[in-house]
Amino acid sequence: MTKALIIVDIQNDFLPPKGSLAVADGDQIVGPVAQLMRDPRWSCVVMTKDWHPRDHISFACNHGLADFSRFQYQSPVKPGETQDATLWPVHCVQNTWGSEVAPELESSFAQLEVDHYVVNKGYLADREYYSGFNDIWNDHRTELADILARHGATDVFVVGLALDYCVKNTAISAAALGYRTTILKDYTRAIATDEHAMAQLRLELVQNDVQLK
Ligand SMILES: [Zn+2]
């Protein structure tokens, strides 16, 4: 059993109090995740980063719409295919404060003795990404799958922000690739935390062979 840890998007813009798209209580997981990554059980540790150009399609302002508007994306590769989604405030723009990993996490990560990698996502302007493995059309792939394969990973553990977007979708991608996949929920925080949303999330994870514990 070879275990990999994937830390999703613990970047300044997703963290209170100053992040432009802060996840409530997201700052509470920074210290615990910094500890978790030092656990000797990991054969490799990967941090994903949302890494957008300013003209990214997921920013509401680029469509002249209000933040959190609903929007229908058109596939850039499959004509006629659409997906309904939420448009976001500007966040995690490349080489800005908002896209930097939380400082405490960054320094712990740099000191890891085990192999560790940063995987950027969201850098193609014409498409949205939630998963650290691929865009929402499953057309463009990051290097994350190659890293796991190179390490002979069998089990993948996913933590970070936000549970109901990028953590969920990264875990579902990992499970679809055949990894035994677990989200460690104490090391995540969600955007929607009401009971209905959490019940829906649990169901979706079960249907996609992802454990939540
Ligand atoms: Zn984003």
Residues whose N, C-alpha, C, O or C-beta is under 5 A from the ligand:
A	BS01	ZN	D50 G122
